[in-house]
């Protein structure tokens, strides 16, 4: 998997809670389905190289989050949802602010 990818893991009862289950939430002989997203990868490097990799990973995760929010908002706008137009505008503004911060540092003006 790559950072940001989604996957589905299905575990039969043999690999999960078995014949007993875990009542009341998990019935006996239940097949468990997990939907997961890889949020990041821990880097085992040392020193400045590790710091750079961690910052790059955090930046990439934030960018993926903004892209996903924008895609969801755009899909809702296509459906004609009025609240979605507001969400799309909010997502676009958040993306602009994030990009502005990357270009100019913190994005805040000093007095």
Gaussian input, Z-matrix of N, CA and C with variables (Angstrom, degrees):
# hf/3-21g

backbone

0 1
 N
 C     1     B1
 C     2     B2     1     A1
 N     3     B3     2     A2     1     D1
 C     4     B4     3     A3     2     D2
 C     5     B5     4     A4     3     D3
 N     6     B6     5     A5     4     D4
 C     7     B7     6     A6     5     D5
 C     8     B8     7     A7     6     D6
 N     9     B9     8     A8     7     D7
 C    10    B10     9     A9     8     D8
 C    11    B11    10    A10     9     D9
 N    12    B12    11    A11    10    D10
 C    13    B13    12    A12    11    D11
 C    14    B14    13    A13    12    D12
 N    15    B15    14    A14    13    D13
 C    16    B16    15    A15    14    D14
 C    17    B17    16    A16    15    D15
 N    18    B18    17    A17    16    D16
 C    19    B19    18    A18    17    D17
 C    20    B20    19    A19    18    D18
 N    21    B21    20    A20    19    D19
 C    22    B22    21    A21    20    D20
 C    23    B23    22    A22    21    D21
 N    24    B24    23    A23    22    D22
 C    25    B25    24    A24    23    D23
 C    26    B26    25    A25    24    D24
 N    27    B27    26    A26    25    D25
 C    28    B28    27    A27    26    D26
 C    29    B29    28    A28    27    D27
 N    30    B30    29    A29    28    D28
 C    31    B31    30    A30    29    D29
 C    32    B32    31    A31    30    D30
 N    33    B33    32    A32    31    D31
 C    34    B34    33    A33    32    D32
 C    35    B35    34    A34    33    D33
 N    36    B36    35    A35    34    D34
 C    37    B37    36    A36    35    D35
 C    38    B38    37    A37    36    D36
 N    39    B39    38    A38    37    D37
 C    40    B40    39    A39    38    D38
 C    41    B41    40    A40    39    D39
 N    42    B42    41    A41    40    D40
 C    43    B43    42    A42    41    D41
 C    44    B44    43    A43    42    D42
 N    45    B45    44    A44    43    D43
 C    46    B46    45    A45    44    D44
 C    47    B47    46    A46    45    D45
 N    48    B48    47    A47    46    D46
 C    49    B49    48    A48    47    D47
 C    50    B50    49    A49    48    D48
 N    51    B51    50    A50    49    D49
 C    52    B52    51    A51    50    D50
 C    53    B53    52    A52    51    D51
 N    54    B54    53    A53    52    D52
 C    55    B55    54    A54    53    D53
 C    56    B56    55    A55    54    D54
 N    57    B57    56    A56    55    D55
 C    58    B58    57    A57    56    D56
 C    59    B59    58    A58    57    D57
 N    60    B60    59    A59    58    D58
 C    61    B61    60    A60    59    D59
 C    62    B62    61    A61    60    D60
 N    63    B63    62    A62    61    D61
 C    64    B64    63    A63    62    D62
 C    65    B65    64    A64    63    D63
 N    66    B66    65    A65    64    D64
 C    67    B67    66    A66    65    D65
 C    68    B68    67    A67    66    D66
 N    69    B69    68    A68    67    D67
 C    70    B70    69    A69    68    D68
 C    71    B71    70    A70    69    D69
 N    72    B72    71    A71    70    D70
 C    73    B73    72    A72    71    D71
 C    74    B74    73    A73    72    D72
 N    75    B75    74    A74    73    D73
 C    76    B76    75    A75    74    D74
 C    77    B77    76    A76    75    D75
 N    78    B78    77    A77    76    D76
 C    79    B79    78    A78    77    D77
 C    80    B80    79    A79    78    D78
 N    81    B81    80    A80    79    D79
 C    82    B82    81    A81    80    D80
 C    83    B83    82    A82    81    D81
 N    84    B84    83    A83    82    D82
 C    85    B85    84    A84    83    D83
 C    86    B86    85    A85    84    D84
 N    87    B87    86    A86    85    D85
 C    88    B88    87    A87    86    D86
 C    89    B89    88    A88    87    D87
 N    90    B90    89    A89    88    D88
 C    91    B91    90    A90    89    D89
 C    92    B92    91    A91    90    D90
 N    93    B93    92    A92    91    D91
 C    94    B94    93    A93    92    D92
 C    95    B95    94    A94    93    D93
 N    96    B96    95    A95    94    D94
 C    97    B97    96    A96    95    D95
 C    98    B98    97    A97    96    D96
 N    99    B99    98    A98    97    D97
 C   100   B100    99    A99    98    D98
 C   101   B101   100   A100    99    D99
 N   102   B102   101   A101   100   D100
 C   103   B103   102   A102   101   D101
 C   104   B104   103   A103   102   D102
 N   105   B105   104   A104   103   D103
 C   106   B106   105   A105   104   D104
 C   107   B107   106   A106   105   D105
 N   108   B108   107   A107   106   D106
 C   109   B109   108   A108   107   D107
 C   110   B110   109   A109   108   D108
 N   111   B111   110   A110   109   D109
 C   112   B112   111   A111   110   D110
 C   113   B113   112   A112   111   D111
 N   114   B114   113   A113   112   D112
 C   115   B115   114   A114   113   D113
 C   116   B116   115   A115   114   D114
 N   117   B117   116   A116   115   D115
 C   118   B118   117   A117   116   D116
 C   119   B119   118   A118   117   D117
 N   120   B120   119   A119   118   D118
 C   121   B121   120   A120   119   D119
 C   122   B122   121   A121   120   D120
 N   123   B123   122   A122   121   D121
 C   124   B124   123   A123   122   D122
 C   125   B125   124   A124   123   D123
 N   126   B126   125   A125   124   D124
 C   127   B127   126   A126   125   D125
 C   128   B128   127   A127   126   D126
 N   129   B129   128   A128   127   D127
 C   130   B130   129   A129   128   D128
 C   131   B131   130   A130   129   D129
 N   132   B132   131   A131   130   D130
 C   133   B133   132   A132   131   D131
 C   134   B134   133   A133   132   D132
 N   135   B135   134   A134   133   D133
 C   136   B136   135   A135   134   D134
 C   137   B137   136   A136   135   D135
 N   138   B138   137   A137   136   D136
 C   139   B139   138   A138   137   D137
 C   140   B140   139   A139   138   D138
 N   141   B141   140   A140   139   D139
 C   142   B142   141   A141   140   D140
 C   143   B143   142   A142   141   D141
 N   144   B144   143   A143   142   D142
 C   145   B145   144   A144   143   D143
 C   146   B146   145   A145   144   D144
 N   147   B147   146   A146   145   D145
 C   148   B148   147   A147   146   D146
 C   149   B149   148   A148   147   D147
 N   150   B150   149   A149   148   D148
 C   151   B151   150   A150   149   D149
 C   152   B152   151   A151   150   D150
 N   153   B153   152   A152   151   D151
 C   154   B154   153   A153   152   D152
 C   155   B155   154   A154   153   D153
 N   156   B156   155   A155   154   D154
 C   157   B157   156   A156   155   D155
 C   158   B158   157   A157   156   D156
 N   159   B159   158   A158   157   D157
 C   160   B160   159   A159   158   D158
 C   161   B161   160   A160   159   D159
 N   162   B162   161   A161   160   D160
 C   163   B163   162   A162   161   D161
 C   164   B164   163   A163   162   D162
 N   165   B165   164   A164   163   D163
 C   166   B166   165   A165   164   D164
 C   167   B167   166   A166   165   D165
 N   168   B168   167   A167   166   D166
 C   169   B169   168   A168   167   D167
 C   170   B170   169   A169   168   D168
 N   171   B171   170   A170   169   D169
 C   172   B172   171   A171   170   D170
 C   173   B173   172   A172   171   D171
 N   174   B174   173   A173   172   D172
 C   175   B175   174   A174   173   D173
 C   176   B176   175   A175   174   D174
 N   177   B177   176   A176   175   D175
 C   178   B178   177   A177   176   D176
 C   179   B179   178   A178   177   D177
 N   180   B180   179   A179   178   D178
 C   181   B181   180   A180   179   D179
 C   182   B182   181   A181   180   D180
 N   183   B183   182   A182   181   D181
 C   184   B184   183   A183   182   D182
 C   185   B185   184   A184   183   D183
 N   186   B186   185   A185   184   D184
 C   187   B187   186   A186   185   D185
 C   188   B188   187   A187   186   D186
 N   189   B189   188   A188   187   D187
 C   190   B190   189   A189   188   D188
 C   191   B191   190   A190   189   D189
 N   192   B192   191   A191   190   D190
 C   193   B193   192   A192   191   D191
 C   194   B194   193   A193   192   D192
 N   195   B195   194   A194   193   D193
 C   196   B196   195   A195   194   D194
 C   197   B197   196   A196   195   D195
 N   198   B198   197   A197   196   D196
 C   199   B199   198   A198   197   D197
 C   200   B200   199   A199   198   D198
 N   201   B201   200   A200   199   D199
 C   202   B202   201   A201   200   D200
 C   203   B203   202   A202   201   D201
 N   204   B204   203   A203   202   D202
 C   205   B205   204   A204   203   D203
 C   206   B206   205   A205   204   D204
 N   207   B207   206   A206   205   D205
 C   208   B208   207   A207   206   D206
 C   209   B209   208   A208   207   D207
 N   210   B210   209   A209   208   D208
 C   211   B211   210   A210   209   D209
 C   212   B212   211   A211   210   D210
 N   213   B213   212   A212   211   D211
 C   214   B214   213   A213   212   D212
 C   215   B215   214   A214   213   D213
 N   216   B216   215   A215   214   D214
 C   217   B217   216   A216   215   D215
 C   218   B218   217   A217   216   D216
 N   219   B219   218   A218   217   D217
 C   220   B220   219   A219   218   D218
 C   221   B221   220   A220   219   D219
 N   222   B222   221   A221   220   D220
 C   223   B223   222   A222   221   D221
 C   224   B224   223   A223   222   D222
 N   225   B225   224   A224   223   D223
 C   226   B226   225   A225   224   D224
 C   227   B227   226   A226   225   D225
 N   228   B228   227   A227   226   D226
 C   229   B229   228   A228   227   D227
 C   230   B230   229   A229   228   D228
 N   231   B231   230   A230   229   D229
 C   232   B232   231   A231   230   D230
 C   233   B233   232   A232   231   D231
 N   234   B234   233   A233   232   D232
 C   235   B235   234   A234   233   D233
 C   236   B236   235   A235   234   D234
 N   237   B237   236   A236   235   D235
 C   238   B238   237   A237   236   D236
 C   239   B239   238   A238   237   D237
 N   240   B240   239   A239   238   D238
 C   241   B241   240   A240   239   D239
 C   242   B242   241   A241   240   D240
 N   243   B243   242   A242   241   D241
 C   244   B244   243   A243   242   D242
 C   245   B245   244   A244   243   D243
 N   246   B246   245   A245   244   D244
 C   247   B247   246   A246   245   D245
 C   248   B248   247   A247   246   D246
 N   249   B249   248   A248   247   D247
 C   250   B250   249   A249   248   D248
 C   251   B251   250   A250   249   D249
 N   252   B252   251   A251   250   D250
 C   253   B253   252   A252   251   D251
 C   254   B254   253   A253   252   D252
 N   255   B255   254   A254   253   D253
 C   256   B256   255   A255   254   D254
 C   257   B257   256   A256   255   D255
 N   258   B258   257   A257   256   D256
 C   259   B259   258   A258   257   D257
 C   260   B260   259   A259   258   D258
 N   261   B261   260   A260   259   D259
 C   262   B262   261   A261   260   D260
 C   263   B263   262   A262   261   D261
 N   264   B264   263   A263   262   D262
 C   265   B265   264   A264   263   D263
 C   266   B266   265   A265   264   D264
 N   267   B267   266   A266   265   D265
 C   268   B268   267   A267   266   D266
 C   269   B269   268   A268   267   D267
 N   270   B270   269   A269   268   D268
 C   271   B271   270   A270   269   D269
 C   272   B272   271   A271   270   D270
 N   273   B273   272   A272   271   D271
 C   274   B274   273   A273   272   D272
 C   275   B275   274   A274   273   D273
 N   276   B276   275   A275   274   D274
 C   277   B277   276   A276   275   D275
 C   278   B278   277   A277   276   D276
 N   279   B279   278   A278   277   D277
 C   280   B280   279   A279   278   D278
 C   281   B281   280   A280   279   D279
 N   282   B282   281   A281   280   D280
 C   283   B283   282   A282   281   D281
 C   284   B284   283   A283   282   D282
 N   285   B285   284   A284   283   D283
 C   286   B286   285   A285   284   D284
 C   287   B287   286   A286   285   D285
 N   288   B288   287   A287   286   D286
 C   289   B289   288   A288   287   D287
 C   290   B290   289   A289   288   D288
 N   291   B291   290   A290   289   D289
 C   292   B292   291   A291   290   D290
 C   293   B293   292   A292   291   D291
 N   294   B294   293   A293   292   D292
 C   295   B295   294   A294   293   D293
 C   296   B296   295   A295   294   D294
 N   297   B297   296   A296   295   D295
 C   298   B298   297   A297   296   D296
 C   299   B299   298   A298   297   D297
 N   300   B300   299   A299   298   D298
 C   301   B301   300   A300   299   D299
 C   302   B302   301   A301   300   D300
 N   303   B303   302   A302   301   D301
 C   304   B304   303   A303   302   D302
 C   305   B305   304   A304   303   D303
 N   306   B306   305   A305   304   D304
 C   307   B307   306   A306   305   D305
 C   308   B308   307   A307   306   D306
 N   309   B309   308   A308   307   D307
 C   310   B310   309   A309   308   D308
 C   311   B311   310   A310   309   D309
 N   312   B312   311   A311   310   D310
 C   313   B313   312   A312   311   D311
 C   314   B314   313   A313   312   D312
 N   315   B315   314   A314   313   D313
 C   316   B316   315   A315   314   D314
 C   317   B317   316   A316   315   D315
 N   318   B318   317   A317   316   D316
 C   319   B319   318   A318   317   D317
 C   320   B320   319   A319   318   D318
 N   321   B321   320   A320   319   D319
 C   322   B322   321   A321   320   D320
 C   323   B323   322   A322   321   D321
 N   324   B324   323   A323   322   D322
 C   325   B325   324   A324   323   D323
 C   326   B326   325   A325   324   D324
 N   327   B327   326   A326   325   D325
 C   328   B328   327   A327   326   D326
 C   329   B329   328   A328   327   D327
 N   330   B330   329   A329   328   D328
 C   331   B331   330   A330   329   D329
 C   332   B332   331   A331   330   D330

   B1=1.4594
   B2=1.5186
   B3=1.3230
   B4=1.4515
   B5=1.5217
   B6=1.3297
   B7=1.4590
   B8=1.5203
   B9=1.3333
   B10=1.4540
   B11=1.5157
   B12=1.3319
   B13=1.4608
   B14=1.5178
   B15=1.3199
   B16=1.4549
   B17=1.5209
   B18=1.3435
   B19=1.4551
   B20=1.5230
   B21=1.3051
   B22=1.4620
   B23=1.5247
   B24=1.3420
   B25=1.4620
   B26=1.5238
   B27=1.3317
   B28=1.4639
   B29=1.5255
   B30=1.3371
   B31=1.4661
   B32=1.5132
   B33=1.3270
   B34=1.4663
   B35=1.5272
   B36=1.3181
   B37=1.4668
   B38=1.5242
   B39=1.3355
   B40=1.4636
   B41=1.5349
   B42=1.3491
   B43=1.4523
   B44=1.5222
   B45=1.3260
   B46=1.4530
   B47=1.5104
   B48=1.3280
   B49=1.4555
   B50=1.5318
   B51=1.3186
   B52=1.4600
   B53=1.5190
   B54=1.3343
   B55=1.4658
   B56=1.5211
   B57=1.3171
   B58=1.4655
   B59=1.5238
   B60=1.3159
   B61=1.4608
   B62=1.5176
   B63=1.3176
   B64=1.4649
   B65=1.5202
   B66=1.3604
   B67=1.4595
   B68=1.5248
   B69=1.3151
   B70=1.4600
   B71=1.5313
   B72=1.3526
   B73=1.4703
   B74=1.5295
   B75=1.3257
   B76=1.4632
   B77=1.5287
   B78=1.3244
   B79=1.4671
   B80=1.5362
   B81=1.3372
   B82=1.4656
   B83=1.5317
   B84=1.3423
   B85=1.4644
   B86=1.5355
   B87=1.3245
   B88=1.4706
   B89=1.5248
   B90=1.3249
   B91=1.4531
   B92=1.5235
   B93=1.3260
   B94=1.4560
   B95=1.5172
   B96=1.3256
   B97=1.4621
   B98=1.5208
   B99=1.3198
   B100=1.4549
   B101=1.5187
   B102=1.3181
   B103=1.4640
   B104=1.5156
   B105=1.3413
   B106=1.4566
   B107=1.5262
   B108=1.3268
   B109=1.4540
   B110=1.5205
   B111=1.3206
   B112=1.4559
   B113=1.5252
   B114=1.3143
   B115=1.4572
   B116=1.5226
   B117=1.3024
   B118=1.4553
   B119=1.5090
   B120=1.3078
   B121=1.4503
   B122=1.5240
   B123=1.3237
   B124=1.4581
   B125=1.5198
   B126=1.2949
   B127=1.4600
   B128=1.5205
   B129=1.3044
   B130=1.4555
   B131=1.5296
   B132=1.3225
   B133=1.4585
   B134=1.5221
   B135=1.2799
   B136=1.4685
   B137=1.5265
   B138=1.3103
   B139=1.4533
   B140=1.5136
   B141=1.3317
   B142=1.4638
   B143=1.5169
   B144=1.3291
   B145=1.4692
   B146=1.5301
   B147=1.3245
   B148=1.4706
   B149=1.5211
   B150=1.3287
   B151=1.4610
   B152=1.5208
   B153=1.3299
   B154=1.4615
   B155=1.5193
   B156=1.3354
   B157=1.4626
   B158=1.5289
   B159=1.3191
   B160=1.4638
   B161=1.5243
   B162=1.3109
   B163=1.4754
   B164=1.5251
   B165=1.3340
   B166=1.4632
   B167=1.5272
   B168=1.3305
   B169=1.4632
   B170=1.5215
   B171=1.3275
   B172=1.4655
   B173=1.5230
   B174=1.3398
   B175=1.4663
   B176=1.5290
   B177=1.3280
   B178=1.4719
   B179=1.5235
   B180=1.3333
   B181=1.4703
   B182=1.5217
   B183=1.3171
   B184=1.4672
   B185=1.5302
   B186=1.3263
   B187=1.4643
   B188=1.5192
   B189=1.3446
   B190=1.4668
   B191=1.5272
   B192=1.3306
   B193=1.4690
   B194=1.5232
   B195=1.3319
   B196=1.4641
   B197=1.5236
   B198=1.3413
   B199=1.4602
   B200=1.5240
   B201=1.3352
   B202=1.4631
   B203=1.5291
   B204=1.3401
   B205=1.4647
   B206=1.5272
   B207=1.3360
   B208=1.4606
   B209=1.5289
   B210=1.3409
   B211=1.4624
   B212=1.5209
   B213=1.3291
   B214=1.4658
   B215=1.5292
   B216=1.3280
   B217=1.4575
   B218=1.5311
   B219=1.3198
   B220=1.4643
   B221=1.5243
   B222=1.3269
   B223=1.4593
   B224=1.5255
   B225=1.3132
   B226=1.4663
   B227=1.5262
   B228=1.3288
   B229=1.4695
   B230=1.5230
   B231=1.3307
   B232=1.4609
   B233=1.5240
   B234=1.3312
   B235=1.4671
   B236=1.5229
   B237=1.3380
   B238=1.4576
   B239=1.5171
   B240=1.3039
   B241=1.4543
   B242=1.5324
   B243=1.3372
   B244=1.4660
   B245=1.5245
   B246=1.3188
   B247=1.4649
   B248=1.5233
   B249=1.3223
   B250=1.4591
   B251=1.5187
   B252=1.3282
   B253=1.4699
   B254=1.5296
   B255=1.3267
   B256=1.4581
   B257=1.5265
   B258=1.3390
   B259=1.4619
   B260=1.5266
   B261=1.3256
   B262=1.4628
   B263=1.5265
   B264=1.3176
   B265=1.4578
   B266=1.5315
   B267=1.3289
   B268=1.4592
   B269=1.5290
   B270=1.3329
   B271=1.4625
   B272=1.5271
   B273=1.3243
   B274=1.4652
   B275=1.5274
   B276=1.3427
   B277=1.4584
   B278=1.5284
   B279=1.3355
   B280=1.4637
   B281=1.5242
   B282=1.3166
   B283=1.4626
   B284=1.5281
   B285=1.3324
   B286=1.4747
   B287=1.5206
   B288=1.3347
   B289=1.4654
   B290=1.5241
   B291=1.3239
   B292=1.4622
   B293=1.5224
   B294=1.3188
   B295=1.4659
   B296=1.5194
   B297=1.3226
   B298=1.4584
   B299=1.5259
   B300=1.3357
   B301=1.4548
   B302=1.5145
   B303=1.3327
   B304=1.4637
   B305=1.5207
   B306=1.3200
   B307=1.4566
   B308=1.5243
   B309=1.3520
   B310=1.4527
   B311=1.5212
   B312=1.3093
   B313=1.4556
   B314=1.5123
   B315=1.3257
   B316=1.4562
   B317=1.5179
   B318=1.3292
   B319=1.4549
   B320=1.5045
   B321=1.3638
   B322=1.4601
   B323=1.5257
   B324=1.3281
   B325=1.4483
   B326=1.5247
   B327=1.3017
   B328=1.4701
   B329=1.5221
   B330=1.3322
   B331=1.4787
   B332=1.5060
   A1=109.67
   A2=114.14
   A3=121.29
   A4=108.34
   A5=116.66
   A6=120.81
   A7=109.03
   A8=116.13
   A9=121.91
   A10=113.98
   A11=118.00
   A12=120.87
   A13=111.35
   A14=114.97
   A15=122.36
   A16=109.00
   A17=116.66
   A18=119.77
   A19=109.23
   A20=115.57
   A21=122.41
   A22=107.35
   A23=115.64
   A24=122.25
   A25=107.30
   A26=116.25
   A27=121.92
   A28=108.08
   A29=116.10
   A30=122.23
   A31=109.17
   A32=116.29
   A33=119.49
   A34=108.26
   A35=116.04
   A36=119.62
   A37=111.93
   A38=117.59
   A39=120.97
   A40=111.39
   A41=116.86
   A42=121.82
   A43=112.28
   A44=117.36
   A45=121.75
   A46=112.19
   A47=116.43
   A48=122.21
   A49=113.59
   A50=117.52
   A51=121.47
   A52=114.06
   A53=114.71
   A54=120.87
   A55=112.32
   A56=118.13
   A57=121.35
   A58=112.20
   A59=118.23
   A60=120.58
   A61=109.68
   A62=116.94
   A63=123.31
   A64=107.62
   A65=115.82
   A66=120.17
   A67=111.59
   A68=120.37
   A69=126.03
   A70=113.45
   A71=118.37
   A72=119.80
   A73=113.37
   A74=117.11
   A75=120.42
   A76=108.96
   A77=116.66
   A78=119.75
   A79=111.64
   A80=116.89
   A81=120.25
   A82=111.55
   A83=115.43
   A84=122.81
   A85=113.24
   A86=116.70
   A87=121.09
   A88=110.97
   A89=115.50
   A90=121.50
   A91=106.64
   A92=117.35
   A93=122.42
   A94=109.78
   A95=115.96
   A96=121.89
   A97=108.08
   A98=116.48
   A99=122.38
   A100=108.76
   A101=116.72
   A102=121.48
   A103=106.19
   A104=116.21
   A105=120.90
   A106=110.97
   A107=113.89
   A108=121.57
   A109=107.39
   A110=117.09
   A111=121.04
   A112=107.90
   A113=116.22
   A114=121.74
   A115=112.85
   A116=117.28
   A117=119.61
   A118=110.65
   A119=114.15
   A120=121.58
   A121=106.60
   A122=115.78
   A123=119.44
   A124=108.71
   A125=115.71
   A126=122.08
   A127=109.08
   A128=117.19
   A129=121.39
   A130=112.24
   A131=117.70
   A132=120.87
   A133=109.70
   A134=117.08
   A135=122.19
   A136=109.87
   A137=115.99
   A138=121.65
   A139=114.86
   A140=115.02
   A141=121.97
   A142=112.18
   A143=117.16
   A144=120.57
   A145=110.24
   A146=117.19
   A147=121.36
   A148=110.56
   A149=118.01
   A150=121.58
   A151=111.13
   A152=116.83
   A153=121.71
   A154=110.61
   A155=116.89
   A156=120.92
   A157=110.83
   A158=117.30
   A159=121.29
   A160=111.03
   A161=117.75
   A162=121.08
   A163=110.57
   A164=116.43
   A165=120.12
   A166=110.83
   A167=116.94
   A168=121.31
   A169=110.55
   A170=117.26
   A171=120.84
   A172=110.75
   A173=116.64
   A174=121.00
   A175=111.00
   A176=115.71
   A177=120.74
   A178=110.91
   A179=117.43
   A180=120.52
   A181=111.49
   A182=116.83
   A183=120.16
   A184=110.23
   A185=116.74
   A186=120.63
   A187=111.08
   A188=117.74
   A189=121.52
   A190=110.78
   A191=116.47
   A192=120.65
   A193=110.42
   A194=117.11
   A195=120.52
   A196=111.47
   A197=116.50
   A198=120.13
   A199=110.86
   A200=117.32
   A201=121.35
   A202=110.56
   A203=117.60
   A204=120.96
   A205=110.51
   A206=116.09
   A207=120.05
   A208=111.12
   A209=117.56
   A210=120.93
   A211=111.58
   A212=116.77
   A213=120.70
   A214=109.99
   A215=116.13
   A216=120.11
   A217=111.38
   A218=117.10
   A219=120.41
   A220=111.38
   A221=116.92
   A222=120.47
   A223=110.47
   A224=116.90
   A225=120.27
   A226=110.92
   A227=117.07
   A228=120.35
   A229=109.86
   A230=116.53
   A231=120.38
   A232=111.55
   A233=116.23
   A234=120.04
   A235=111.64
   A236=117.80
   A237=121.47
   A238=113.99
   A239=118.15
   A240=122.80
   A241=109.36
   A242=117.88
   A243=121.92
   A244=111.08
   A245=117.65
   A246=120.57
   A247=110.25
   A248=116.07
   A249=120.20
   A250=111.07
   A251=117.07
   A252=119.48
   A253=109.67
   A254=115.91
   A255=120.44
   A256=110.23
   A257=117.03
   A258=121.14
   A259=110.97
   A260=116.75
   A261=120.74
   A262=110.33
   A263=116.51
   A264=120.19
   A265=110.29
   A266=116.12
   A267=120.68
   A268=110.91
   A269=117.23
   A270=121.34
   A271=110.63
   A272=116.94
   A273=120.59
   A274=110.58
   A275=116.73
   A276=120.29
   A277=110.79
   A278=116.89
   A279=120.68
   A280=110.72
   A281=116.51
   A282=120.37
   A283=110.75
   A284=116.10
   A285=119.24
   A286=110.89
   A287=116.62
   A288=120.26
   A289=111.25
   A290=116.83
   A291=120.07
   A292=110.59
   A293=116.79
   A294=120.50
   A295=110.94
   A296=116.78
   A297=120.86
   A298=110.09
   A299=116.58
   A300=121.12
   A301=112.47
   A302=117.24
   A303=120.85
   A304=110.93
   A305=116.89
   A306=120.44
   A307=112.36
   A308=116.40
   A309=119.84
   A310=113.22
   A311=118.75
   A312=119.91
   A313=109.97
   A314=117.13
   A315=120.05
   A316=112.56
   A317=118.44
   A318=120.48
   A319=113.21
   A320=118.04
   A321=121.67
   A322=109.37
   A323=115.69
   A324=120.95
   A325=109.24
   A326=116.38
   A327=121.30
   A328=108.80
   A329=114.92
   A330=119.58
   A331=110.06
   D1=155.75
   D2=173.74
   D3=-110.94
   D4=158.26
   D5=178.05
   D6=-57.81
   D7=130.09
   D8=-179.80
   D9=96.48
   D10=-14.47
   D11=179.62
   D12=-75.04
   D13=150.66
   D14=177.36
   D15=-107.45
   D16=148.36
   D17=174.62
   D18=-146.94
   D19=162.28
   D20=177.14
   D21=-121.57
   D22=127.56
   D23=178.50
   D24=-114.75
   D25=126.26
   D26=-179.92
   D27=-112.60
   D28=124.27
   D29=-179.96
   D30=-116.31
   D31=121.43
   D32=175.27
   D33=-70.44
   D34=167.38
   D35=-177.95
   D36=-61.42
   D37=-24.95
   D38=177.59
   D39=-60.50
   D40=-32.66
   D41=-178.95
   D42=-98.56
   D43=-9.40
   D44=-177.55
   D45=-105.25
   D46=-118.66
   D47=-175.23
   D48=-94.13
   D49=-0.65
   D50=174.17
   D51=71.04
   D52=-155.82
   D53=-177.29
   D54=-68.16
   D55=-26.46
   D56=-176.37
   D57=-79.67
   D58=-35.15
   D59=-174.55
   D60=71.33
   D61=-158.28
   D62=175.68
   D63=-146.47
   D64=71.94
   D65=-176.60
   D66=-58.15
   D67=148.63
   D68=3.01
   D69=-90.33
   D70=-10.15
   D71=-175.01
   D72=-72.26
   D73=-40.93
   D74=-174.93
   D75=-118.72
   D76=113.47
   D77=-178.06
   D78=-72.21
   D79=164.24
   D80=177.12
   D81=-58.65
   D82=145.12
   D83=177.30
   D84=55.62
   D85=35.46
   D86=-178.06
   D87=-80.84
   D88=140.76
   D89=170.81
   D90=-92.75
   D91=125.06
   D92=-177.13
   D93=-97.35
   D94=135.62
   D95=177.63
   D96=-121.86
   D97=123.85
   D98=179.19
   D99=-114.94
   D100=131.30
   D101=172.30
   D102=-107.30
   D103=122.89
   D104=-173.14
   D105=-128.42
   D106=152.15
   D107=173.88
   D108=-126.08
   D109=130.13
   D110=177.87
   D111=-77.24
   D112=112.40
   D113=-175.84
   D114=-89.02
   D115=-24.10
   D116=-179.32
   D117=-178.47
   D118=173.61
   D119=179.10
   D120=-130.75
   D121=130.32
   D122=179.70
   D123=-77.28
   D124=128.60
   D125=-178.81
   D126=-95.65
   D127=130.10
   D128=-178.03
   D129=-98.41
   D130=19.23
   D131=177.37
   D132=-76.38
   D133=162.73
   D134=-179.72
   D135=-115.30
   D136=152.16
   D137=171.66
   D138=77.56
   D139=-152.53
   D140=-174.51
   D141=-62.43
   D142=-34.68
   D143=-179.71
   D144=-62.31
   D145=-40.04
   D146=178.80
   D147=-66.89
   D148=-41.20
   D149=179.08
   D150=-61.10
   D151=-43.11
   D152=179.29
   D153=-63.33
   D154=-44.28
   D155=-179.74
   D156=-62.95
   D157=-42.49
   D158=179.51
   D159=-63.31
   D160=-42.92
   D161=178.58
   D162=-64.06
   D163=-43.22
   D164=178.95
   D165=-62.21
   D166=-41.46
   D167=179.34
   D168=-64.67
   D169=-44.36
   D170=179.14
   D171=-61.93
   D172=-42.01
   D173=178.46
   D174=-62.35
   D175=-42.79
   D176=-179.37
   D177=-66.05
   D178=-40.70
   D179=177.33
   D180=-62.42
   D181=-42.31
   D182=178.96
   D183=-64.05
   D184=-40.63
   D185=178.24
   D186=-63.54
   D187=-42.67
   D188=177.72
   D189=-61.44
   D190=-41.48
   D191=178.87
   D192=-61.41
   D193=-45.67
   D194=179.49
   D195=-63.53
   D196=-41.71
   D197=179.29
   D198=-62.58
   D199=-42.50
   D200=-179.50
   D201=-65.44
   D202=-41.80
   D203=177.37
   D204=-61.15
   D205=-42.34
   D206=179.85
   D207=-64.48
   D208=-42.40
   D209=179.48
   D210=-62.66
   D211=-42.60
   D212=179.02
   D213=-64.10
   D214=-43.57
   D215=-179.86
   D216=-64.87
   D217=-41.81
   D218=179.37
   D219=-63.92
   D220=-39.48
   D221=178.74
   D222=-64.30
   D223=-39.70
   D224=178.90
   D225=-68.04
   D226=-37.10
   D227=178.03
   D228=-63.18
   D229=-40.18
   D230=178.30
   D231=-61.31
   D232=-30.91
   D233=176.93
   D234=-76.41
   D235=-10.65
   D236=177.54
   D237=88.97
   D238=19.39
   D239=-178.74
   D240=-77.97
   D241=121.52
   D242=-178.40
   D243=-64.87
   D244=-41.41
   D245=178.96
   D246=-64.66
   D247=-28.99
   D248=-179.81
   D249=-68.08
   D250=-34.31
   D251=178.01
   D252=-61.47
   D253=-40.37
   D254=178.02
   D255=-65.21
   D256=-42.77
   D257=178.78
   D258=-64.12
   D259=-37.89
   D260=179.33
   D261=-65.11
   D262=-42.01
   D263=178.40
   D264=-64.03
   D265=-40.42
   D266=178.93
   D267=-64.39
   D268=-43.47
   D269=179.30
   D270=-64.04
   D271=-40.75
   D272=179.26
   D273=-64.71
   D274=-40.70
   D275=178.50
   D276=-64.60
   D277=-41.94
   D278=178.74
   D279=-62.50
   D280=-39.44
   D281=179.49
   D282=-66.93
   D283=-41.17
   D284=177.85
   D285=-61.91
   D286=-43.21
   D287=179.04
   D288=-63.53
   D289=-41.84
   D290=179.25
   D291=-62.91
   D292=-42.89
   D293=179.60
   D294=-67.04
   D295=-38.16
   D296=178.92
   D297=-63.64
   D298=-41.59
   D299=179.19
   D300=-63.97
   D301=-35.11
   D302=179.80
   D303=-70.68
   D304=-34.34
   D305=-177.02
   D306=-77.99
   D307=-38.03
   D308=-172.39
   D309=-114.29
   D310=12.25
   D311=-178.53
   D312=96.48
   D313=-120.87
   D314=-175.55
   D315=-80.56
   D316=-21.01
   D317=-179.56
   D318=85.43
   D319=-0.56
   D320=179.92
   D321=-101.89
   D322=143.84
   D323=177.92
   D324=-90.25
   D325=141.04
   D326=176.31
   D327=-92.83
   D328=142.85
   D329=179.68
   D330=-95.36

